[in-house]
Amino acid sequence: MKANPLLYLWLLLRASLFSTGGSGNIPLVYAEFVPRGWATDGQFAQALAIGQISPGPTGLWVISFGYLTGGIRGAILAVIAITVPPMLVLAVDGLYRRIGSHPAVEGFARGLSLAVVGIFLVVVGRLLRSTGVDVVSVGIAAASLGLGLTRRVPVVVVLLLAAALGMLLR
C-alpha cells in the first residue's frame, strides 16, 4: 500500500459516511484516490466491474477497490470503512430508543426540526431570488400545493400539470 493506512481508512470512511449508500461513494473515492496516485483509472474501473458482477449490495465494490489498491490490508480497511457507518446508525437508534422520551431529547429534536425548516426556507428564498419569481410561478406553486394537499391527485400528476402549465404560460 502506497498510502498511510490511517489516512487510507479515513478517506474510505469519510466517503462511506457522506454517501447515500450503494455506489453513492464512487465520486468521493475517485476524487481522493486517483489524483493522489494511490489508484489508477484502471484499478477503479476494475473494482467497479467486480462490484457489478458480484452478488450482494452494490457498495461492496469498495472491498475490491481496497484489495486492488492495497492488497489484503486495503480490503480489510475497506470492510471497516463500509461497516462503521451502519453500525453508528444502529448505535444511535438504540440510544434514542432508550432516552427518546426524555424531555431534553424531545426538546432537542423539536429544536433540530425547527432549524431544518429554517435552513430549508433560507435555501428556498435564495433559489427564488436567484431565478426571479413572478406571479405565474407563485400561482402555479400555490395551486400545486393546494392540489397536492387534497391527496386526491397523485403527486406525479400534480408535478406534470405544474410543468405543463409552466411551459404553456411562459
C-alpha positions, -999 to +999 in steps of 0.1 A: +000+000+000+014+034-011-007+054+014-007+058+051-031+031+063-049+055+087-054+081+060-065+054+036-091+042+062-102+078+069-108+086+032-128+055+027-147+060+059-155+096+050-167+086+016-190+060+032-203+084+059-211+111+033-227+089+007-263+077+003-253+041+002-246+016-026-225+033-052-230+068-039-194+069-026-179+064-061-172+102-068-157+107-034-134+077-035-124+086-071-117+122-061-095+112-032-075+082-045-069+087-082-054+123-081-032+112-052-018+084-073-030+058-049-052+042-075-053+043-113-083+047-135-079+010-145-080-002-109-110+020-103-128+006-133-118-030-124-132-025-088-165-012-102-168-040-127-161-066-100-187-049-078-213-050-106-209-087-113-206-098-077-237-109-059-248-087-030-250-050-024-235-026-049-215-009-022-192-039-019-172-027-049-152-008-023-137-040-010-125-049-045-111-014-047-093-018-014-078-051-025-067-038-059-051-007-043-038-020-010-039-058-011-053-077+019-047-047+042-066-024+018-095-048+016-097-051+054-096-013+058-124-010+031-145-035+050-141-015+082-149+017+064-182+005+049-192-013+081-188+016+106-215+040+093-244+014+095-231+004+130-232+041+141-268+043+129-277+012+149-260+026+180-277+060+177-311+042+171-305+020+202-296+051+223-326+070+210-350+042+219-337+043+254-337+081+260-360+093+232-389+101+256-367+122+279-379+159+279-344+172+270-342+148+240-377+157+228-368+194+231-336+189+211-355+170+184-381+198+182-353+224+180-335+205+154-367+202+133-372+240+135-336+245+125-340+223+094-372+242+085-353+275+089-325+263+067-349+250+041-367+284+040-335+303+036-324+280+007-358+283-010-357+321-006-322+323-022-333+300-050-364+321-056-344+353-056-318+339-080-343+326-105-366+356-105-400+349-091-431+361-109-468+360-104-472+330-127-447+309-108-462+317-074-497+309-088-485+275-102-467+267-069-498+277-048-522+257-070-498+227-069-495+228-032-533+231-028-539+202-052-512+181-035-527+187+000-560+173-011-544+139-016-569+132-043-545+137-071-512+117-072-480+138-068-467+127-102-498+141-118-495+174-098-459+177-110-468+170-146-496+195-145-474+222-130-447+216-156-472+217-184-487+249-171-453+264-166-444+257-202-477+269-216-477+302-197-441+312-204 
